[in-house]
Amino acid sequence: MYSKTDAEMSKQLQTVAGKIRTMREAMAISQKEMAMDTQTTVEQYQKLESGESDLSFSFIYKCAQRFGMDYALLY
């Protein structure tokens, strides 16, 4: 059975976090607004968006909802 290495998972985490940041910036949404929409603090949101913290499915889903897109497009 295939399992991703830590390096592969870290790269995927950075990719998804980068897409979230790119979408937020393109839509001119502040980190504060996104924190409220994802029910996190601004500090938590910043760690998630930078890839410092693991992204939960619910976080990704809430981001996609805010952006008006399907969550699968963030992967």
C-alpha positions in Angstrom: 0.0 0.0 0.0 1.3 3.4 -0.9 1.7 6.1 1.7 3.0 9.6 1.4 6.3 10.5 3.0 6.5 13.4 5.4 8.2 15.4 2.7 5.4 14.7 0.2 2.7 15.6 2.8 4.6 18.8 3.6 4.8 19.8 0.0 1.0 19.1 -0.5 0.3 21.2 2.7 2.4 24.1 1.3 0.6 23.8 -2.1 -2.9 23.9 -0.6 -2.0 26.7 1.8 -0.5 28.7 -1.1 -3.7 28.3 -3.1 -5.7 29.6 -0.2 -3.4 32.6 0.2 -3.5 33.3 -3.6 -7.3 33.1 -3.7 -7.7 35.4 -0.6 -5.3 38.0 -2.0 -7.0 37.8 -5.5 -10.4 38.4 -3.9 -9.0 41.2 -1.6 -10.2 39.4 1.5 -8.3 40.2 4.7 -6.8 37.6 7.0 -9.1 38.9 9.7 -12.2 38.3 7.5 -11.0 34.8 6.7 -10.3 34.0 10.3 -13.9 34.9 11.1 -15.2 32.9 8.2 -13.2 29.8 9.2 -13.9 30.2 12.9 -10.2 30.6 13.9 -8.2 33.4 15.5 -6.2 35.7 13.2 -3.0 34.1 14.6 -4.3 30.5 13.9 -5.4 31.5 10.4 -2.0 33.0 9.7 -0.3 29.7 10.7 -2.7 27.7 8.6 -2.3 29.9 5.5 1.5 29.8 5.8 1.5 26.1 6.1 2.9 26.1 9.6 -0.1 24.2 10.9 -1.9 21.2 9.4 -5.0 22.0 7.5 -8.2 20.3 8.5 -10.8 19.3 5.9 -13.3 21.7 7.6 -10.8 24.6 7.3 -10.3 23.9 3.6 -14.0 23.5 3.1 -14.8 26.8 4.8 -12.2 28.6 2.7 -13.7 27.2 -0.4 -17.1 28.3 0.6 -15.9 31.8 1.2 -14.3 31.8 -2.2 -17.4 30.4 -3.9 -15.6 27.4 -5.3 -15.6 23.6 -4.9 -13.1 22.6 -2.2 -11.5 20.0 -4.5 -10.0 23.0 -6.5 -7.8 23.8 -3.5 -6.0 20.4 -3.6 
